[in-house]
Amino acid sequence: MRQLILQMHLSLDGYVARPPGADGWGVDEEGPEAVRWVIESTRDAGAHLMGRATYVEMAAYWPHHTDEIATLMNETPKVVFSKTLPTADWPDTRIASGELAEEVARLKAEPGADLMVHGGVRLVQALSREGLVDEYRLIVRPVAWGDGLPLFKGLPAPLPLKLLDAKTFPCGTTALTYQRTPSS
């Protein structure tokens, strides 16, 4: 059975998106070592999963680029979770419009490599609330925002995690990999 891996950048204080109207990370770009880790971590994904808003942003960006990460994003199958998106024009994309837990169960049961979720915030919050994420790959940027959209919101109970790996890069970014514990 495939695993569901959530891979996201977040601020030191746990936000994955700035408040509406705020731009940028407020910190220098990531260094080459951190970028390489993201590429290597993304390389083995059997499918990229995302919410509607993230899909719209990525579908407008990645098809027009040719770097290594663009190749990974463009050549890997994609699943967009949306009840309102009528069509998905980014090649090799399908829309999952059913109930979240049922759609994820169906995807996990399919043959292939693990599934990687990139966002958006409402999708990743719902996946965490429903206990559907098997592994969290969190790229923590060296900045605190003080406000924004949190990675974890509305959890019905504490979410115990086991640290599998931690890498720190010269740019100050840290990549933390956690596994959901069997009891969570």
C-alpha positions as CSV (number, residue, x, y, z in Angstrom):
1,M,0.0,0.0,0.0
2,R,1.3,3.4,-0.9
3,Q,2.1,6.0,1.8
4,L,0.8,9.5,1.9
5,I,3.7,12.0,2.4
6,L,3.1,15.6,3.1
7,Q,6.0,17.8,2.0
8,M,5.7,21.5,2.7
9,H,7.7,24.6,3.6
10,L,6.7,26.4,6.7
11,S,7.9,29.3,8.9
12,L,9.6,28.6,12.2
13,D,6.4,29.4,14.0
14,G,4.4,26.8,12.0
15,Y,2.7,28.8,9.2
16,V,2.6,27.5,5.6
17,A,1.1,30.7,4.1
18,R,1.2,34.3,4.9
19,P,-1.9,36.3,5.6
20,P,-3.8,37.6,2.6
21,G,-1.9,40.5,1.0
22,A,1.5,39.6,2.4
23,D,4.2,38.6,-0.1
24,G,7.3,36.5,0.1
25,W,9.0,34.6,2.8
26,G,10.8,37.6,4.3
27,V,14.1,35.7,4.3
28,D,16.8,35.0,1.7
29,E,16.3,32.3,-0.9
30,E,17.2,28.7,0.1
31,G,20.7,27.6,-0.6
32,P,21.6,24.9,-3.1
33,E,21.8,22.2,-0.5
34,A,18.3,22.7,0.6
35,V,17.0,22.9,-2.9
36,R,18.8,19.6,-3.7
37,W,17.2,18.0,-0.7
38,V,13.7,19.1,-1.9
39,I,14.5,17.7,-5.4
40,E,15.8,14.4,-4.1
41,S,12.8,14.1,-1.7
42,T,10.4,14.8,-4.6
43,R,12.0,12.4,-7.1
44,D,10.3,9.2,-6.0
45,A,6.8,10.5,-5.8
46,G,4.3,8.3,-7.6
47,A,1.8,11.2,-7.8
48,H,1.6,14.8,-6.7
49,L,-1.5,15.6,-4.7
50,M,-2.8,19.2,-4.2
51,G,-5.8,21.3,-3.5
52,R,-7.6,23.4,-6.2
53,A,-5.8,26.7,-5.4
54,T,-2.3,25.1,-5.3
55,Y,-3.2,23.3,-8.6
56,V,-4.1,26.5,-10.3
57,E,-0.8,28.1,-9.2
58,M,1.3,25.1,-10.1
59,A,-0.4,24.5,-13.5
60,A,0.2,28.1,-14.4
61,Y,3.9,27.9,-13.5
62,W,5.5,24.5,-14.0
63,P,4.6,23.7,-17.6
64,H,6.5,26.8,-18.7
65,H,9.8,25.8,-17.0
66,T,12.4,23.2,-17.8
67,D,14.6,22.9,-14.7
68,E,15.0,19.6,-12.7
69,I,12.1,20.3,-10.3
70,A,9.9,21.4,-13.2
71,T,10.6,18.1,-15.0
72,L,9.6,16.2,-11.8
73,M,6.4,18.2,-11.5
74,N,5.4,17.9,-15.1
75,E,6.2,14.2,-15.7
76,T,4.7,12.8,-12.5
77,P,0.9,12.2,-12.4
78,K,-1.1,14.7,-10.5
79,V,-4.3,14.6,-8.5
80,V,-6.2,17.7,-7.6
81,F,-8.8,17.6,-4.8
82,S,-11.7,19.8,-5.7
83,K,-15.5,19.7,-5.7
84,T,-15.6,22.8,-7.9
85,L,-12.8,22.5,-10.5
86,P,-14.5,21.5,-13.8
87,T,-11.4,20.4,-15.8
88,A,-7.7,20.0,-15.3
89,D,-5.6,21.0,-18.3
90,W,-2.1,20.3,-16.9
91,P,-1.2,17.0,-18.6
92,D,-1.5,13.8,-16.6
93,T,-3.9,15.4,-14.0
94,R,-7.1,14.0,-12.6
95,I,-9.6,15.5,-10.3
96,A,-10.7,13.8,-7.1
97,S,-14.1,15.2,-6.1
98,G,-15.4,12.5,-3.7
99,E,-15.1,12.4,0.0
100,L,-11.5,13.0,1.1
101,A,-10.9,9.8,3.1
102,E,-12.4,7.6,0.3
103,E,-10.4,9.3,-2.4
104,V,-7.2,8.9,-0.4
105,A,-7.9,5.2,0.4
106,R,-8.5,4.6,-3.3
107,L,-5.2,6.3,-4.2
108,K,-3.2,4.5,-1.5
109,A,-4.6,1.1,-2.8
110,E,-3.4,1.8,-6.4
111,P,-0.1,0.3,-7.4
112,G,2.9,2.6,-7.7
113,A,5.2,4.8,-5.6
114,D,4.2,6.8,-2.6
115,L,1.9,9.8,-2.9
116,M,3.2,13.3,-2.1
117,V,1.0,16.2,-1.0
118,H,2.3,19.7,-1.6
119,G,-0.7,21.9,-0.4
120,G,-2.9,23.9,-0.2
121,V,-3.4,24.6,3.4
122,R,-7.1,23.5,3.7
123,L,-6.3,20.2,2.1
124,V,-3.3,19.5,4.3
125,Q,-5.2,20.5,7.5
126,A,-8.0,18.2,6.5
127,L,-5.6,15.3,5.8
128,S,-4.0,15.8,9.2
129,R,-7.3,16.1,11.0
130,E,-8.5,12.8,9.5
131,G,-5.2,11.0,10.2
132,L,-4.5,10.3,6.5
133,V,-0.9,11.5,6.4
134,D,1.7,8.8,7.0
135,E,4.8,10.9,6.9
136,Y,5.5,14.7,7.2
137,R,8.5,16.2,5.4
138,L,8.7,19.7,6.8
139,I,11.1,22.3,5.3
140,V,11.4,24.9,8.1
141,R,12.6,28.3,6.9
142,P,14.5,30.5,9.3
143,V,11.8,33.1,9.8
144,A,8.9,33.8,12.1
145,W,5.8,35.5,10.7
146,G,3.7,35.9,13.8
147,D,0.6,35.4,11.7
148,G,-0.6,33.3,8.8
149,L,-2.2,30.0,7.9
150,P,-1.0,27.2,10.2
151,L,0.0,23.8,9.1
152,F,-2.0,22.1,11.9
153,K,-5.5,23.5,12.7
154,G,-8.5,21.8,14.3
155,L,-6.9,18.5,15.2
156,P,-9.3,16.5,17.2
157,A,-6.5,15.3,19.5
158,P,-2.7,15.6,19.8
159,L,-0.9,14.2,16.8
160,P,2.2,12.2,18.1
161,L,5.0,12.0,15.6
162,K,8.3,10.1,15.5
163,L,11.3,11.9,14.1
164,L,12.9,9.9,11.3
165,D,15.5,12.4,10.1
166,A,16.7,16.0,10.5
167,K,19.0,17.9,8.2
168,T,20.2,21.4,8.7
169,F,21.5,23.5,5.7
170,P,23.9,26.4,5.7
171,C,21.1,28.8,4.6
172,G,19.4,28.1,8.0
173,T,16.7,25.9,6.6
174,T,16.0,22.6,8.4
175,A,14.3,19.6,6.8
176,L,12.5,17.5,9.4
177,T,11.0,14.1,8.5
178,Y,8.4,12.7,10.9
179,Q,6.3,9.5,10.8
180,R,2.8,9.4,12.3
181,T,3.0,7.0,15.2
182,P,0.8,3.9,15.0
183,S,-1.5,5.1,17.8
184,S,-2.3,8.4,16.1
